[in-house]
């Protein structure tokens, strides 16, 4: 290949995506941009909802575990024999 052909190669490769997908006019592209933002917002809201549900479930489990630990401590304290101190 000649040096001139090599120099023109990056511009030919760079212009290939625009040749395949030409830019849309703004009045047409606006619908797609708005749709993309709405889809992105919906995905974020779904993610936040899932995380909130998991957080509340984890908090409930933690409260239940704390109750079980406290109940075991009380049961162990009741089972211990009291020694009189003289």
PDB file of N, CA, C and O in Angstrom:
ATOM      1  N   UNK A   1       0.844  -1.184   0.000  1.00  0.00           N
ATOM      2  CA  UNK A   1       0.000   0.000   0.000  1.00  0.00           C
ATOM      3  C   UNK A   1       0.876   1.230   0.000  1.00  0.00           C
ATOM      4  O   UNK A   1       1.962   1.255   0.579  1.00  0.00           O
ATOM      5  N   UNK A   2       0.379   2.230  -0.656  1.00  0.00           N
ATOM      6  CA  UNK A   2       1.129   3.480  -0.720  1.00  0.00           C
ATOM      7  C   UNK A   2       0.877   4.297   0.544  1.00  0.00           C
ATOM      8  O   UNK A   2      -0.143   4.095   1.204  1.00  0.00           O
ATOM      9  N   UNK A   3       1.778   5.215   0.900  1.00  0.00           N
ATOM     10  CA  UNK A   3       1.579   6.051   2.090  1.00  0.00           C
ATOM     11  C   UNK A   3       0.292   6.868   2.030  1.00  0.00           C
ATOM     12  O   UNK A   3      -0.338   7.102   3.061  1.00  0.00           O
ATOM     13  N   UNK A   4      -0.097   7.295   0.861  1.00  0.00           N
ATOM     14  CA  UNK A   4      -1.333   8.067   0.741  1.00  0.00           C
ATOM     15  C   UNK A   4      -2.553   7.197   1.048  1.00  0.00           C
ATOM     16  O   UNK A   4      -3.529   7.672   1.630  1.00  0.00           O
ATOM     17  N   UNK A   5      -2.495   5.943   0.661  1.00  0.00           N
ATOM     18  CA  UNK A   5      -3.605   5.024   0.932  1.00  0.00           C
ATOM     19  C   UNK A   5      -3.684   4.716   2.426  1.00  0.00           C
ATOM     20  O   UNK A   5      -4.775   4.612   2.988  1.00  0.00           O
ATOM     21  N   UNK A   6      -2.522   4.570   3.064  1.00  0.00           N
ATOM     22  CA  UNK A   6      -2.510   4.332   4.498  1.00  0.00           C
ATOM     23  C   UNK A   6      -3.006   5.541   5.277  1.00  0.00           C
ATOM     24  O   UNK A   6      -3.670   5.390   6.303  1.00  0.00           O
ATOM     25  N   UNK A   7      -2.688   6.741   4.798  1.00  0.00           N
ATOM     26  CA  UNK A   7      -3.125   7.957   5.487  1.00  0.00           C
ATOM     27  C   UNK A   7      -4.630   8.145   5.379  1.00  0.00           C
ATOM     28  O   UNK A   7      -5.253   8.669   6.302  1.00  0.00           O
ATOM     29  N   UNK A   8      -5.217   7.731   4.281  1.00  0.00           N
ATOM     30  CA  UNK A   8      -6.661   7.902   4.115  1.00  0.00           C
ATOM     31  C   UNK A   8      -7.451   6.781   4.779  1.00  0.00           C
ATOM     32  O   UNK A   8      -8.674   6.881   4.875  1.00  0.00           O
ATOM     33  N   UNK A   9      -6.802   5.724   5.235  1.00  0.00           N
ATOM     34  CA  UNK A   9      -7.485   4.594   5.840  1.00  0.00           C
ATOM     35  C   UNK A   9      -8.241   4.949   7.118  1.00  0.00           C
ATOM     36  O   UNK A   9      -9.401   4.552   7.223  1.00  0.00           O
ATOM     37  N   UNK A  10      -7.674   5.674   8.117  1.00  0.00           N
ATOM     38  CA  UNK A  10      -8.441   5.988   9.326  1.00  0.00           C
ATOM     39  C   UNK A  10      -9.687   6.826   9.054  1.00  0.00           C
ATOM     40  O   UNK A  10     -10.711   6.629   9.709  1.00  0.00           O
ATOM     41  N   UNK A  11      -9.620   7.754   8.105  1.00  0.00           N
ATOM     42  CA  UNK A  11     -10.808   8.564   7.830  1.00  0.00           C
ATOM     43  C   UNK A  11     -11.882   7.731   7.153  1.00  0.00           C
ATOM     44  O   UNK A  11     -13.072   7.967   7.361  1.00  0.00           O
ATOM     45  N   UNK A  12     -11.480   6.767   6.352  1.00  0.00           N
ATOM     46  CA  UNK A  12     -12.463   5.901   5.707  1.00  0.00           C
ATOM     47  C   UNK A  12     -13.130   5.004   6.744  1.00  0.00           C
ATOM     48  O   UNK A  12     -14.338   4.775   6.685  1.00  0.00           O
ATOM     49  N   UNK A  13     -12.354   4.504   7.683  1.00  0.00           N
ATOM     50  CA  UNK A  13     -12.922   3.664   8.731  1.00  0.00           C
ATOM     51  C   UNK A  13     -13.790   4.496   9.663  1.00  0.00           C
ATOM     52  O   UNK A  13     -14.845   4.030  10.094  1.00  0.00           O
ATOM     53  N   UNK A  14     -13.375   5.714   9.984  1.00  0.00           N
ATOM     54  CA  UNK A  14     -14.146   6.579  10.875  1.00  0.00           C
ATOM     55  C   UNK A  14     -15.452   7.023  10.236  1.00  0.00           C
ATOM     56  O   UNK A  14     -16.442   7.215  10.941  1.00  0.00           O
ATOM     57  N   UNK A  15     -15.477   7.189   8.936  1.00  0.00           N
ATOM     58  CA  UNK A  15     -16.705   7.644   8.285  1.00  0.00           C
ATOM     59  C   UNK A  15     -17.656   6.486   7.982  1.00  0.00           C
ATOM     60  O   UNK A  15     -18.792   6.717   7.567  1.00  0.00           O
ATOM     61  N   UNK A  16     -17.215   5.264   8.181  1.00  0.00           N
ATOM     62  CA  UNK A  16     -18.064   4.104   7.912  1.00  0.00           C
ATOM     63  C   UNK A  16     -19.321   4.066   8.781  1.00  0.00           C
ATOM     64  O   UNK A  16     -20.399   3.825   8.238  1.00  0.00           O
ATOM     65  N   UNK A  17     -19.251   4.294  10.127  1.00  0.00           N
ATOM     66  CA  UNK A  17     -20.494   4.264  10.919  1.00  0.00           C
ATOM     67  C   UNK A  17     -21.508   5.321  10.500  1.00  0.00           C
ATOM     68  O   UNK A  17     -22.711   5.064  10.534  1.00  0.00           O
ATOM     69  N   UNK A  18     -21.046   6.496  10.109  1.00  0.00           N
ATOM     70  CA  UNK A  18     -21.999   7.526   9.684  1.00  0.00           C
ATOM     71  C   UNK A  18     -22.600   7.196   8.329  1.00  0.00           C
ATOM     72  O   UNK A  18     -23.714   7.619   8.021  1.00  0.00           O
ATOM     73  N   UNK A  19     -21.872   6.449   7.527  1.00  0.00           N
ATOM     74  CA  UNK A  19     -22.428   6.046   6.233  1.00  0.00           C
ATOM     75  C   UNK A  19     -23.491   4.977   6.428  1.00  0.00           C
ATOM     76  O   UNK A  19     -24.473   4.929   5.687  1.00  0.00           O
ATOM     77  N   UNK A  20     -23.299   4.126   7.415  1.00  0.00           N
ATOM     78  CA  UNK A  20     -24.256   3.056   7.683  1.00  0.00           C
ATOM     79  C   UNK A  20     -25.487   3.595   8.405  1.00  0.00           C
ATOM     80  O   UNK A  20     -26.612   3.234   8.060  1.00  0.00           O
ATOM     81  N   UNK A  21     -25.283   4.464   9.413  1.00  0.00           N
ATOM     82  CA  UNK A  21     -26.377   5.017  10.205  1.00  0.00           C
ATOM     83  C   UNK A  21     -26.319   6.546  10.145  1.00  0.00           C
ATOM     84  O   UNK A  21     -25.692   7.175  10.997  1.00  0.00           O
ATOM     85  N   UNK A  22     -26.957   7.135   9.161  1.00  0.00           N
ATOM     86  CA  UNK A  22     -26.905   8.592   9.065  1.00  0.00           C
ATOM     87  C   UNK A  22     -27.661   9.247  10.224  1.00  0.00           C
ATOM     88  O   UNK A  22     -28.559   8.645  10.813  1.00  0.00           O
ATOM     89  N   UNK A  23     -27.284  10.480  10.538  1.00  0.00           N
ATOM     90  CA  UNK A  23     -27.917  11.207  11.643  1.00  0.00           C
ATOM     91  C   UNK A  23     -29.380  11.481  11.313  1.00  0.00           C
ATOM     92  O   UNK A  23     -29.731  11.780  10.171  1.00  0.00           O
ATOM     93  N   UNK A  24     -30.219  11.373  12.327  1.00  0.00           N
ATOM     94  CA  UNK A  24     -31.636  11.668  12.150  1.00  0.00           C
ATOM     95  C   UNK A  24     -31.869  13.152  12.353  1.00  0.00           C
ATOM     96  O   UNK A  24     -31.142  13.782  13.120  1.00  0.00           O
ATOM     97  N   UNK A  25     -32.841  13.718  11.704  1.00  0.00           N
ATOM     98  CA  UNK A  25     -33.187  15.114  11.982  1.00  0.00           C
ATOM     99  C   UNK A  25     -33.658  15.254  13.426  1.00  0.00           C
ATOM    100  O   UNK A  25     -34.180  14.300  14.004  1.00  0.00           O
ATOM    101  N   UNK A  26     -33.477  16.429  14.007  1.00  0.00           N
ATOM    102  CA  UNK A  26     -33.786  16.626  15.426  1.00  0.00           C
ATOM    103  C   UNK A  26     -35.250  16.365  15.753  1.00  0.00           C
ATOM    104  O   UNK A  26     -35.543  15.820  16.817  1.00  0.00           O
ATOM    105  N   UNK A  27     -36.164  16.730  14.889  1.00  0.00           N
ATOM    106  CA  UNK A  27     -37.579  16.508  15.192  1.00  0.00           C
ATOM    107  C   UNK A  27     -37.924  15.017  15.192  1.00  0.00           C
ATOM    108  O   UNK A  27     -38.881  14.613  15.853  1.00  0.00           O
ATOM    109  N   UNK A  28     -37.166  14.194  14.466  1.00  0.00           N
ATOM    110  CA  UNK A  28     -37.388  12.757  14.460  1.00  0.00           C
ATOM    111  C   UNK A  28     -36.623  12.075  15.590  1.00  0.00           C
ATOM    112  O   UNK A  28     -37.141  11.153  16.220  1.00  0.00           O
ATOM    113  N   UNK A  29     -35.397  12.520  15.852  1.00  0.00           N
ATOM    114  CA  UNK A  29     -34.548  11.892  16.866  1.00  0.00           C
ATOM    115  C   UNK A  29     -35.047  12.173  18.278  1.00  0.00           C
ATOM    116  O   UNK A  29     -34.784  11.383  19.186  1.00  0.00           O
ATOM    117  N   UNK A  30     -35.753  13.269  18.484  1.00  0.00           N
ATOM    118  CA  UNK A  30     -36.231  13.627  19.808  1.00  0.00           C
ATOM    119  C   UNK A  30     -37.115  12.567  20.424  1.00  0.00           C
ATOM    120  O   UNK A  30     -37.062  12.350  21.635  1.00  0.00           O
ATOM    121  N   UNK A  31     -37.917  11.911  19.631  1.00  0.00           N
ATOM    122  CA  UNK A  31     -38.795  10.849  20.121  1.00  0.00           C
ATOM    123  C   UNK A  31     -37.969   9.683  20.664  1.00  0.00           C
ATOM    124  O   UNK A  31     -38.282   9.118  21.712  1.00  0.00           O
ATOM    125  N   UNK A  32     -36.920   9.338  19.939  1.00  0.00           N
ATOM    126  CA  UNK A  32     -36.082   8.214  20.361  1.00  0.00           C
ATOM    127  C   UNK A  32     -35.273   8.553  21.612  1.00  0.00           C
ATOM    128  O   UNK A  32     -35.094   7.711  22.492  1.00  0.00           O
ATOM    129  N   UNK A  33     -34.793   9.773  21.680  1.00  0.00           N
ATOM    130  CA  UNK A  33     -34.043  10.207  22.867  1.00  0.00           C
ATOM    131  C   UNK A  33     -34.965  10.199  24.086  1.00  0.00           C
ATOM    132  O   UNK A  33     -34.579   9.712  25.149  1.00  0.00           O
ATOM    133  N   UNK A  34     -36.166  10.728  23.943  1.00  0.00           N
ATOM    134  CA  UNK A  34     -37.116  10.732  25.053  1.00  0.00           C
ATOM    135  C   UNK A  34     -37.479   9.300  25.452  1.00  0.00           C
ATOM    136  O   UNK A  34     -37.583   8.989  26.639  1.00  0.00           O
ATOM    137  N   UNK A  35     -37.665   8.455  24.482  1.00  0.00           N
ATOM    138  CA  UNK A  35     -37.967   7.049  24.769  1.00  0.00           C
ATOM    139  C   UNK A  35     -36.825   6.362  25.504  1.00  0.00           C
ATOM    140  O   UNK A  35     -37.052   5.572  26.420  1.00  0.00           O
ATOM    141  N   UNK A  36     -35.598   6.666  25.100  1.00  0.00           N
ATOM    142  CA  UNK A  36     -34.438   6.070  25.774  1.00  0.00           C
ATOM    143  C   UNK A  36     -34.358   6.547  27.218  1.00  0.00           C
ATOM    144  O   UNK A  36     -34.065   5.753  28.112  1.00  0.00           O
ATOM    145  N   UNK A  37     -34.615   7.826  27.460  1.00  0.00           N
ATOM    146  CA  UNK A  37     -34.601   8.340  28.837  1.00  0.00           C
ATOM    147  C   UNK A  37     -35.711   7.695  29.677  1.00  0.00           C
ATOM    148  O   UNK A  37     -35.495   7.376  30.847  1.00  0.00           O
ATOM    149  N   UNK A  38     -36.868   7.506  29.099  1.00  0.00           N
ATOM    150  CA  UNK A  38     -37.980   6.887  29.834  1.00  0.00           C
ATOM    151  C   UNK A  38     -37.644   5.439  30.186  1.00  0.00           C
ATOM    152  O   UNK A  38     -37.907   4.997  31.305  1.00  0.00           O
ATOM    153  N   UNK A  39     -37.067   4.701  29.243  1.00  0.00           N
ATOM    154  CA  UNK A  39     -36.674   3.313  29.512  1.00  0.00           C
ATOM    155  C   UNK A  39     -35.605   3.275  30.590  1.00  0.00           C
ATOM    156  O   UNK A  39     -35.673   2.445  31.497  1.00  0.00           O
ATOM    157  N   UNK A  40     -34.614   4.163  30.506  1.00  0.00           N
ATOM    158  CA  UNK A  40     -33.556   4.214  31.517  1.00  0.00           C
ATOM    159  C   UNK A  40     -34.134   4.538  32.886  1.00  0.00           C
ATOM    160  O   UNK A  40     -33.759   3.908  33.875  1.00  0.00           O
ATOM    161  N   UNK A  41     -35.033   5.500  32.962  1.00  0.00           N
ATOM    162  CA  UNK A  41     -35.653   5.865  34.234  1.00  0.00           C
ATOM    163  C   UNK A  41     -36.475   4.705  34.796  1.00  0.00           C
ATOM    164  O   UNK A  41     -36.460   4.463  36.003  1.00  0.00           O
ATOM    165  N   UNK A  42     -37.180   3.996  33.940  1.00  0.00           N
ATOM    166  CA  UNK A  42     -37.962   2.846  34.389  1.00  0.00           C
ATOM    167  C   UNK A  42     -37.053   1.756  34.958  1.00  0.00           C
ATOM    168  O   UNK A  42     -37.375   1.147  35.978  1.00  0.00           O
ATOM    169  N   UNK A  43     -35.924   1.512  34.303  1.00  0.00           N
ATOM    170  CA  UNK A  43     -34.984   0.502  34.806  1.00  0.00           C
ATOM    171  C   UNK A  43     -34.425   0.916  36.157  1.00  0.00           C
ATOM    172  O   UNK A  43     -34.307   0.086  37.058  1.00  0.00           O
ATOM    173  N   UNK A  44     -34.077   2.194  36.312  1.00  0.00           N
ATOM    174  CA  UNK A  44     -33.551   2.686  37.590  1.00  0.00           C
ATOM    175  C   UNK A  44     -34.609   2.553  38.683  1.00  0.00           C
ATOM    176  O   UNK A  44     -34.289   2.130  39.793  1.00  0.00           O
ATOM    177  N   UNK A  45     -35.857   2.903  38.393  1.00  0.00           N
ATOM    178  CA  UNK A  45     -36.923   2.793  39.386  1.00  0.00           C
ATOM    179  C   UNK A  45     -37.181   1.341  39.779  1.00  0.00           C
ATOM    180  O   UNK A  45     -37.414   1.052  40.953  1.00  0.00           O
ATOM    181  N   UNK A  46     -37.143   0.442  38.829  1.00  0.00           N
ATOM    182  CA  UNK A  46     -37.315  -0.981  39.129  1.00  0.00           C
ATOM    183  C   UNK A  46     -36.175  -1.468  40.019  1.00  0.00           C
ATOM    184  O   UNK A  46     -36.404  -2.213  40.972  1.00  0.00           O
ATOM    185  N   UNK A  47     -34.956  -1.051  39.711  1.00  0.00           N
ATOM    186  CA  UNK A  47     -33.798  -1.434  40.511  1.00  0.00           C
ATOM    187  C   UNK A  47     -33.932  -0.921  41.942  1.00  0.00           C
ATOM    188  O   UNK A  47     -33.678  -1.661  42.892  1.00  0.00           O
ATOM    189  N   UNK A  48     -34.329   0.335  42.101  1.00  0.00           N
ATOM    190  CA  UNK A  48     -34.497   0.918  43.433  1.00  0.00           C
ATOM    191  C   UNK A  48     -35.598   0.176  44.197  1.00  0.00           C
ATOM    192  O   UNK A  48     -35.460  -0.071  45.395  1.00  0.00           O
ATOM    193  N   UNK A  49     -36.673  -0.175  43.521  1.00  0.00           N
ATOM    194  CA  UNK A  49     -37.749  -0.928  44.155  1.00  0.00           C
ATOM    195  C   UNK A  49     -37.290  -2.294  44.632  1.00  0.00           C
ATOM    196  O   UNK A  49     -37.640  -2.723  45.731  1.00  0.00           O
ATOM    197  N   UNK A  50     -36.508  -2.976  43.808  1.00  0.00           N
ATOM    198  CA  UNK A  50     -35.990  -4.287  44.196  1.00  0.00           C
ATOM    199  C   UNK A  50     -35.063  -4.154  45.396  1.00  0.00           C
ATOM    200  O   UNK A  50     -35.135  -4.960  46.324  1.00  0.00           O
ATOM    201  N   UNK A  51     -34.194  -3.148  45.390  1.00  0.00           N
ATOM    202  CA  UNK A  51     -33.265  -2.945  46.506  1.00  0.00           C
ATOM    203  C   UNK A  51     -34.012  -2.574  47.790  1.00  0.00           C
ATOM    204  O   UNK A  51     -33.616  -3.002  48.874  1.00  0.00           O
ATOM    205  N   UNK A  52     -35.082  -1.789  47.683  1.00  0.00           N
ATOM    206  CA  UNK A  52     -35.876  -1.425  48.865  1.00  0.00           C
ATOM    207  C   UNK A  52     -36.549  -2.660  49.448  1.00  0.00           C
ATOM    208  O   UNK A  52     -36.613  -2.818  50.668  1.00  0.00           O
ATOM    209  N   UNK A  53     -37.048  -3.527  48.589  1.00  0.00           N
ATOM    210  CA  UNK A  53     -37.680  -4.762  49.048  1.00  0.00           C
ATOM    211  C   UNK A  53     -36.661  -5.653  49.756  1.00  0.00           C
ATOM    212  O   UNK A  53     -36.951  -6.215  50.812  1.00  0.00           O
ATOM    213  N   UNK A  54     -35.477  -5.779  49.177  1.00  0.00           N
ATOM    214  CA  UNK A  54     -34.436  -6.601  49.802  1.00  0.00           C
ATOM    215  C   UNK A  54     -34.001  -6.010  51.134  1.00  0.00           C
ATOM    216  O   UNK A  54     -33.745  -6.747  52.086  1.00  0.00           O
ATOM    217  N   UNK A  55     -33.915  -4.681  51.208  1.00  0.00           N
ATOM    218  CA  UNK A  55     -33.508  -4.028  52.445  1.00  0.00           C
ATOM    219  C   UNK A  55     -34.535  -4.265  53.547  1.00  0.00           C
ATOM    220  O   UNK A  55     -34.165  -4.564  54.682  1.00  0.00           O
ATOM    221  N   UNK A  56     -35.810  -4.135  53.227  1.00  0.00           N
ATOM    222  CA  UNK A  56     -36.836  -4.355  54.250  1.00  0.00           C
ATOM    223  C   UNK A  56     -36.847  -5.809  54.704  1.00  0.00           C
ATOM    224  O   UNK A  56     -37.038  -6.079  55.890  1.00  0.00           O
ATOM    225  N   UNK A  57     -36.648  -6.744  53.791  1.00  0.00           N
ATOM    226  CA  UNK A  57     -36.589  -8.159  54.155  1.00  0.00           C
ATOM    227  C   UNK A  57     -35.382  -8.434  55.050  1.00  0.00           C
ATOM    228  O   UNK A  57     -35.484  -9.193  56.013  1.00  0.00           O
ATOM    229  N   UNK A  58     -34.252  -7.826  54.739  1.00  0.00           N
ATOM    230  CA  UNK A  58     -33.046  -7.998  55.549  1.00  0.00           C
ATOM    231  C   UNK A  58     -33.233  -7.406  56.938  1.00  0.00           C
ATOM    232  O   UNK A  58     -32.788  -7.989  57.926  1.00  0.00           O
ATOM    233  N   UNK A  59     -33.893  -6.246  57.022  1.00  0.00           N
ATOM    234  CA  UNK A  59     -34.158  -5.636  58.325  1.00  0.00           C
ATOM    235  C   UNK A  59     -35.073  -6.520  59.173  1.00  0.00           C
ATOM    236  O   UNK A  59     -34.855  -6.674  60.374  1.00  0.00           O
ATOM    237  N   UNK A  60     -36.103  -7.100  58.540  1.00  0.00           N
ATOM    238  CA  UNK A  60     -36.988  -8.009  59.266  1.00  0.00           C
ATOM    239  C   UNK A  60     -36.232  -9.228  59.782  1.00  0.00           C
ATOM    240  O   UNK A  60     -36.425  -9.645  60.924  1.00  0.00           O
ATOM    241  N   UNK A  61     -35.377  -9.796  58.944  1.00  0.00           N
ATOM    242  CA  UNK A  61     -34.582 -10.944  59.368  1.00  0.00           C
ATOM    243  C   UNK A  61     -33.639 -10.583  60.510  1.00  0.00           C
ATOM    244  O   UNK A  61     -33.439 -11.375  61.431  1.00  0.00           O
ATOM    245  N   UNK A  62     -33.067  -9.397  60.449  1.00  0.00           N
ATOM    246  CA  UNK A  62     -32.158  -8.951  61.499  1.00  0.00           C
ATOM    247  C   UNK A  62     -32.898  -8.768  62.825  1.00  0.00           C
ATOM    248  O   UNK A  62     -32.385  -9.148  63.877  1.00  0.00           O
ATOM    249  N   UNK A  63     -34.082  -8.198  62.781  1.00  0.00           N
ATOM    250  CA  UNK A  63     -34.887  -8.030  63.998  1.00  0.00           C
ATOM    251  C   UNK A  63     -35.233  -9.395  64.582  1.00  0.00           C
ATOM    252  O   UNK A  63     -35.164  -9.587  65.796  1.00  0.00           O
ATOM    253  N   UNK A  64     -35.606 -10.345  63.720  1.00  0.00           N
ATOM    254  CA  UNK A  64     -35.943 -11.691  64.183  1.00  0.00           C
ATOM    255  C   UNK A  64     -34.727 -12.372  64.815  1.00  0.00           C
ATOM    256  O   UNK A  64     -34.855 -13.032  65.847  1.00  0.00           O
ATOM    257  N   UNK A  65     -33.557 -12.218  64.208  1.00  0.00           N
ATOM    258  CA  UNK A  65     -32.348 -12.811  64.765  1.00  0.00           C
ATOM    259  C   UNK A  65     -31.990 -12.183  66.115  1.00  0.00           C
ATOM    260  O   UNK A  65     -31.548 -12.882  67.026  1.00  0.00           O
ATOM    261  N   UNK A  66     -32.179 -10.876  66.242  1.00  0.00           N
ATOM    262  CA  UNK A  66     -31.907 -10.220  67.528  1.00  0.00           C
ATOM    263  C   UNK A  66     -32.842 -10.750  68.616  1.00  0.00           C
ATOM    264  O   UNK A  66     -32.419 -10.965  69.752  1.00  0.00           O
ATOM    265  N   UNK A  67     -34.099 -10.958  68.271  1.00  0.00           N
ATOM    266  CA  UNK A  67     -35.054 -11.520  69.242  1.00  0.00           C
ATOM    267  C   UNK A  67     -34.646 -12.919  69.663  1.00  0.00           C
ATOM    268  O   UNK A  67     -34.727 -13.261  70.842  1.00  0.00           O
ATOM    269  N   UNK A  68     -34.206 -13.735  68.707  1.00  0.00           N
ATOM    270  CA  UNK A  68     -33.776 -15.093  69.028  1.00  0.00           C
ATOM    271  C   UNK A  68     -32.546 -15.085  69.932  1.00  0.00           C
ATOM    272  O   UNK A  68     -32.462 -15.870  70.876  1.00  0.00           O
ATOM    273  N   UNK A  69     -31.598 -14.204  69.646  1.00  0.00           N
ATOM    274  CA  UNK A  69     -30.393 -14.113  70.474  1.00  0.00           C
ATOM    275  C   UNK A  69     -30.763 -13.684  71.889  1.00  0.00           C
ATOM    276  O   UNK A  69     -30.257 -14.245  72.861  1.00  0.00           O
ATOM    277  N   UNK A  70     -31.633 -12.702  72.008  1.00  0.00           N
ATOM    278  CA  UNK A  70     -32.066 -12.235  73.335  1.00  0.00           C
ATOM    279  C   UNK A  70     -32.795 -13.339  74.090  1.00  0.00           C
ATOM    280  O   UNK A  70     -32.598 -13.503  75.294  1.00  0.00           O
ATOM    281  N   UNK A  71     -33.638 -14.099  73.390  1.00  0.00           N
ATOM    282  CA  UNK A  71     -34.359 -15.204  74.031  1.00  0.00           C
ATOM    283  C   UNK A  71     -33.387 -16.278  74.515  1.00  0.00           C
ATOM    284  O   UNK A  71     -33.578 -16.844  75.591  1.00  0.00           O
ATOM    285  N   UNK A  72     -32.347 -16.563  73.728  1.00  0.00           N
ATOM    286  CA  UNK A  72     -31.352 -17.554  74.149  1.00  0.00           C
ATOM    287  C   UNK A  72     -30.573 -17.066  75.363  1.00  0.00           C
ATOM    288  O   UNK A  72     -30.275 -17.842  76.270  1.00  0.00           O
ATOM    289  N   UNK A  73     -30.244 -15.777  75.376  1.00  0.00           N
ATOM    290  CA  UNK A  73     -29.531 -15.225  76.537  1.00  0.00           C
ATOM    291  C   UNK A  73     -30.373 -15.327  77.802  1.00  0.00           C
ATOM    292  O   UNK A  73     -29.866 -15.693  78.862  1.00  0.00           O
ATOM    293  N   UNK A  74     -31.640 -15.008  77.690  1.00  0.00           N
ATOM    294  CA  UNK A  74     -32.536 -15.099  78.848  1.00  0.00           C
ATOM    295  C   UNK A  74     -32.652 -16.552  79.295  1.00  0.00           C
ATOM    296  O   UNK A  74     -32.628 -16.833  80.493  1.00  0.00           O
ATOM    297  N   UNK A  75     -32.778 -17.477  78.347  1.00  0.00           N
ATOM    298  CA  UNK A  75     -32.891 -18.895  78.685  1.00  0.00           C
ATOM    299  C   UNK A  75     -31.615 -19.401  79.350  1.00  0.00           C
ATOM    300  O   UNK A  75     -31.679 -20.190  80.293  1.00  0.00           O
ATOM    301  N   UNK A  76     -30.464 -18.956  78.871  1.00  0.00           N
ATOM    302  CA  UNK A  76     -29.202 -19.373  79.477  1.00  0.00           C
ATOM    303  C   UNK A  76     -29.059 -18.799  80.884  1.00  0.00           C
ATOM    304  O   UNK A  76     -28.567 -19.478  81.786  1.00  0.00           O
ATOM    305  N   UNK A  77     -29.484 -17.562  81.072  1.00  0.00           N
ATOM    306  CA  UNK A  77     -29.419 -16.956  82.398  1.00  0.00           C
ATOM    307  C   UNK A  77     -30.333 -17.690  83.379  1.00  0.00           C
ATOM    308  O   UNK A  77     -29.977 -17.843  84.547  1.00  0.00           O
ATOM    309  N   UNK A  78     -31.496 -18.144  82.933  1.00  0.00           N
ATOM    310  CA  UNK A  78     -32.416 -18.871  83.800  1.00  0.00           C
ATOM    311  C   UNK A  78     -31.893 -20.268  84.133  1.00  0.00           C
ATOM    312  O   UNK A  78     -32.154 -20.788  85.218  1.00  0.00           O
ATOM    313  N   UNK A  79     -31.150 -20.880  83.195  1.00  0.00           N
ATOM    314  CA  UNK A  79     -30.653 -22.232  83.395  1.00  0.00           C
ATOM    315  C   UNK A  79     -29.452 -22.270  84.340  1.00  0.00           C
ATOM    316  O   UNK A  79     -29.188 -23.304  84.954  1.00  0.00           O
ATOM    317  N   UNK A  80     -28.754 -21.209  84.462  1.00  0.00           N
ATOM    318  CA  UNK A  80     -27.574 -21.207  85.320  1.00  0.00           C
ATOM    319  C   UNK A  80     -27.991 -21.322  86.787  1.00  0.00           C
ATOM    320  O   UNK A  80     -29.002 -20.770  87.223  1.00  0.00           O
ATOM    321  N   UNK A  81     -27.193 -22.040  87.501  1.00  0.00           N
ATOM    322  CA  UNK A  81     -27.467 -22.177  88.934  1.00  0.00           C
ATOM    323  C   UNK A  81     -26.903 -20.967  89.654  1.00  0.00           C
ATOM    324  O   UNK A  81     -25.813 -20.486  89.345  1.00  0.00           O
ATOM    325  N   UNK A  82     -27.651 -20.499  90.596  1.00  0.00           N
ATOM    326  CA  UNK A  82     -27.205 -19.367  91.404  1.00  0.00           C
ATOM    327  C   UNK A  82     -26.436 -19.884  92.606  1.00  0.00           C
ATOM    328  O   UNK A  82     -26.936 -20.720  93.359  1.00  0.00           O
ATOM    329  N   UNK A  83     -25.242 -19.394  92.783  1.00  0.00           N
ATOM    330  CA  UNK A  83     -24.455 -19.771  93.939  1.00  0.00           C
ATOM    331  C   UNK A  83     -24.618 -18.699  95.001  1.00  0.00           C
ATOM    332  O   UNK A  83     -24.532 -17.507  94.707  1.00  0.00           O
ATOM    333  N   UNK A  84     -24.847 -19.116  96.212  1.00  0.00           N
ATOM    334  CA  UNK A  84     -24.962 -18.119  97.270  1.00  0.00           C
ATOM    335  C   UNK A  84     -23.587 -17.520  97.587  1.00  0.00           C
ATOM    336  O   UNK A  84     -22.574 -18.219  97.622  1.00  0.00           O
ATOM    337  N   UNK A  85     -23.587 -16.242  97.810  1.00  0.00           N
ATOM    338  CA  UNK A  85     -22.349 -15.557  98.156  1.00  0.00           C
ATOM    339  C   UNK A  85     -22.350 -15.336  99.649  1.00  0.00           C
ATOM    340  O   UNK A  85     -23.281 -14.730 100.180  1.00  0.00           O
ATOM    341  N   UNK A  86     -21.332 -15.810 100.340  1.00  0.00           N
ATOM    342  CA  UNK A  86     -21.320 -15.684 101.799  1.00  0.00           C
ATOM    343  C   UNK A  86     -20.371 -14.622 102.248  1.00  0.00           C
ATOM    344  O   UNK A  86     -20.234 -14.382 103.447  1.00  0.00           O
TER     345      UNK A  86
END
